[in-house]
Amino acid sequence: MPVYAGGKFPLSTYLAAEVRSMLADSERWRKLPEQVADWLAIQSEKSVLPKAGDLLVETFPRGNRHYMVAYPFEGRLAHQTLGMLLTRRLERAGAHPLGFVATDYALAIWAHSDMGALFRSGELPLSALFDEDMLGDDLDAWLAESWLLKRTFRACAVIAGLIEKRHPGQEKTGRQVTVSADLIYDVLRTHDPDHILLRATRADAAAGLLDVSRLADMLSRIRGRIMHKDLDRISPLAVPVMLEIGKERVKGDADEMLLSEVEEDLVHEAMGD
């Protein structure tokens, strides 16, 4: 049965490149709505707008937390994978990351420690934080600890016929299928780690859930082209991704009003009102 998955399509590479190009060229802002052009102009005053091939990383404090916002413009899937890998590296550096959120355009990480101070002092250079080697051991270690591979293996096992979901008179529940798939996955990983189904699982996860190839292209593109702005407050460009923090918990009219108040506070703070 065909299933529409339009909402899961990632931001295309062509659209992402065009957005980066548009942000870097102030002459093209005249074609944008007036409010958007004003927003970008204020961003250039309060912080900076990256060139088409650069990566902008902003750090700033807010409340009792410290934030880092990066703008790769590579799509939500690639950003979610990047967020998981960056938080692992920040944890090893002693930044004590607390969480992250990702959109199609940006990635925000918040932590107990001042990440901007780590970058300024050279204790954790941004070039090392965004090094391409994160797609090696870090990625393998994270995948081994996460549920992503088991989730993907379940689909591979069903397609391969290892697990029958619907056998006449013996239909399995979703939980039963998951338990069976997890058992088979653990056995294969222990005794035959190069099994064809495990290879297919890793390939499917890399393409469909992680967007690893696109992340690799991005890390290669920004090598030596990372711009760091250490700010004393949130920037206008960071407002949309910051509003994603905790957004999934919004329920009911009262919480919608609370979210609107938070949005208004963030905008006033970013604009310097």
C-alpha positions as a printed Julia matrix, in Angstrom:
273×3 Matrix{Float64}:
  0.0     0.0    0.0
  1.51    3.35  -0.98
  2.18    5.78   1.88
  2.64    9.52   1.46
  5.72   10.71   3.33
  6.0    14.24   1.96
  6.61   15.7    5.4
  9.72   13.56   5.79
 11.5    14.82   2.69
 14.73   16.63   3.62
 15.69   20.1    2.48
 17.17   19.66  -0.99
 20.83   20.47  -1.58
 19.86   22.92  -4.33
 17.44   24.83  -2.1
 19.95   24.88   0.76
 22.67   26.3   -1.52
 20.27   28.94  -2.83
 19.28   30.0    0.7
 22.95   30.36   1.71
 23.63   32.37  -1.42
 20.65   34.65  -0.78
 21.62   35.34   2.81
 25.16   36.27   1.78
 24.05   38.74  -0.94
 22.35   41.83   0.5
 21.4    42.97  -3.0
 18.98   40.05  -3.26
 17.2    41.02  -0.04
 15.23   43.63  -2.0
 13.24   40.79  -3.57
 12.26   39.48  -0.14
  9.29   40.67   1.96
 10.14   43.86   3.83
  9.99   42.22   7.26
 12.39   39.45   6.18
 14.84   41.98   4.71
 14.71   44.03   7.92
 15.29   40.87   9.98
 18.4    40.01   7.96
 19.68   43.59   8.19
 19.35   43.52  11.99
 21.12   40.15  12.05
 24.06   41.65  10.16
 24.22   44.47  12.73
 23.87   42.32  15.85
 26.02   39.43  14.63
 26.95   38.48  11.07
 25.51   36.66   8.07
 27.74   33.88   6.74
 29.13   33.79   3.24
 27.68   31.14   0.96
 30.37   28.55   1.72
 30.92   29.35   5.4
 29.46   27.95   8.6
 28.32   30.49  11.18
 28.5    29.4   14.82
 27.08   31.72  17.49
 27.47   31.33  21.25
 25.58   33.3   23.88
 24.27   32.98  27.45
 20.59   33.02  28.32
 19.25   32.5   31.81
 21.5    29.99  33.56
 22.37   28.15  30.34
 24.92   28.65  27.58
 23.91   28.11  23.95
 25.65   27.32  20.69
 23.73   27.76  17.45
 25.19   26.59  14.13
 23.69   27.29  10.7
 24.71   24.52   8.26
 21.48   24.74   6.14
 21.71   21.02   5.33
 18.31   19.68   6.41
 16.85   18.32   9.64
 18.16   14.74   9.26
 21.78   15.81   8.8
 21.45   18.33  11.65
 20.02   15.75  14.05
 22.93   13.43  13.35
 25.36   16.33  13.72
 23.74   17.28  17.03
 24.21   13.78  18.46
 27.87   13.69  17.4
 28.64   17.23  18.61
 27.1    16.61  22.04
 29.35   13.56  22.43
 32.41   15.67  21.69
 31.27   18.52  23.92
 30.72   16.02  26.75
 34.3    14.79  26.39
 35.51   18.42  26.43
 33.77   19.06  29.75
 31.07   21.41  28.41
 28.3    19.31  30.01
 25.77   19.57  27.14
 22.13   19.23  28.2
 20.37   18.79  24.87
 19.91   19.98  21.32
 17.23   20.79  18.75
 17.47   20.83  14.96
 15.55   22.45  12.13
 16.12   22.34   8.37
 18.37   25.4    8.67
 20.0    25.41  12.09
 21.11   23.41  15.11
 21.06   24.63  18.73
 22.89   23.0   21.65
 22.61   24.14  25.26
 25.01   23.32  28.08
 25.98   24.11  31.67
 29.45   25.35  30.68
 30.35   28.34  28.53
 31.06   26.84  25.1
 32.12   30.23  23.76
 34.89   30.38  26.38
 36.11   26.94  25.29
 36.33   28.13  21.69
 37.99   31.46  22.58
 40.64   29.89  24.78
 41.55   27.28  22.19
 40.74   24.51  24.66
 38.27   23.19  22.1
 38.92   24.67  18.64
 35.88   24.77  16.38
 37.94   23.14  13.65
 38.4    20.13  15.93
 34.77   20.1   17.04
 33.55   19.98  13.42
 36.31   17.71  12.13
 35.32   15.08   9.57
 36.68   12.3   11.76
 33.44   12.45  13.76
 31.96   10.23  11.04
 34.38    7.47  12.01
 34.64    6.1   15.55
 32.2     8.64  17.02
 29.48    7.67  14.57
 30.08    3.95  15.03
 30.03    4.27  18.83
 26.86    6.33  18.8
 25.08    3.93  16.46
 26.09    0.99  18.67
 24.49    2.74  21.67
 21.39    4.07  19.96
 18.08    2.45  19.01
 18.37    3.55  15.38
 20.02    0.41  14.05
 17.59   -1.91  15.83
 14.67    0.12  14.51
 16.04   -0.13  10.97
 16.94   -3.81  11.33
 13.32   -4.63  12.17
 12.24   -3.47   8.69
 15.09   -5.36   7.05
 14.24   -8.56   8.94
 10.58   -8.39   7.93
 11.43   -7.76   4.28
 13.97  -10.61   4.3
 11.34  -13.01   5.67
 13.1   -13.67   8.97
 10.01  -12.48  10.8
  6.42  -13.08   9.68
  4.13  -10.34  10.91
  0.93  -11.82   9.45
  0.75  -15.6    9.3
 -2.8   -17.03   9.19
 -3.93  -17.56  12.76
 -0.58  -16.41  14.18
 -0.48  -12.66  13.62
  2.17  -10.96  15.74
  1.72   -7.69  17.59
  4.13   -4.83  17.0
  5.8    -5.55  20.33
  6.3    -9.22  19.44
  7.87   -8.27  16.11
 10.19   -5.82  17.88
 11.28   -8.4   20.47
 11.99  -10.99  17.77
 13.91   -8.48  15.65
 15.98   -7.33  18.64
 16.93  -10.92  19.5
 18.0   -11.69  15.92
 19.92   -8.4   15.73
 21.84   -9.12  18.96
 22.75  -12.65  17.79
 23.95  -11.5   14.37
 25.88   -8.58  15.82
 27.64  -10.91  18.27
 28.37  -13.87  16.0
 28.26  -12.48  12.43
 28.83   -8.69  12.52
 29.4    -8.56   8.74
 26.11  -10.32   7.92
 24.43   -8.99   4.78
 21.35   -7.89   6.75
 23.5    -5.88   9.15
 25.26   -4.25   6.21
 21.87   -3.43   4.69
 20.72   -2.03   8.04
 23.7     0.28   8.33
 23.28    1.44   4.74
 19.55    2.12   5.24
 20.15    4.0    8.48
 22.92    6.09   6.95
 20.74    7.09   4.0
 17.25    7.29   5.44
 17.67    8.27   9.09
 21.06    9.95   9.33
 21.83   11.57   5.95
 25.51   10.75   6.53
 26.64   11.44   2.96
 25.22   14.94   3.07
 26.75   15.56   6.49
 30.12   14.4    5.16
 29.85   16.82   2.23
 29.02   19.67   4.62
 31.97   18.94   6.93
 34.28   18.87   3.92
 32.83   22.14   2.6
 33.29   24.12   5.85
 36.84   22.96   6.58
 38.77   26.14   7.42
 35.63   28.27   6.86
 33.96   28.37  10.29
 32.94   31.81  11.61
 32.48   32.15  15.39
 30.54   35.05  16.92
 30.58   35.18  20.71
 27.51   37.24  21.62
 26.11   38.58  24.88
 22.53   37.78  23.82
 20.54   35.78  21.3
 20.74   36.9   17.67
 17.72   37.42  15.37
 18.77   34.45  13.22
 18.75   32.16  16.27
 15.17   32.93  17.33
 13.39   30.31  15.14
 15.53   27.37  16.28
 15.42   28.51  19.92
 11.62   28.43  19.76
 11.87   24.71  18.97
 13.21   24.01  22.47
 10.39   22.36  24.4
  7.9    22.96  21.61
  6.78   19.34  21.59
  5.31   19.78  25.08
  2.88   22.54  24.09
 -0.71   21.47  24.75
 -3.9    23.47  25.04
 -4.71   27.17  24.78
 -2.84   28.17  27.94
  0.41   26.64  26.76
 -0.06   28.22  23.31
 -0.32   31.61  25.03
  2.79   30.84  27.08
  4.71   29.92  23.91
  3.59   33.2   22.29
  4.93   35.11  25.3
  8.26   33.27  25.04
  8.41   34.08  21.33
  7.79   37.77  22.03
 10.5    37.83  24.72
 13.02   36.16  22.41
 12.32   38.57  19.56
 12.63   41.65  21.83
 15.87   40.33  23.27
 17.32   39.51  19.84
 16.4    42.9   18.41
 17.9    44.7   21.39
 14.63   46.28  22.59
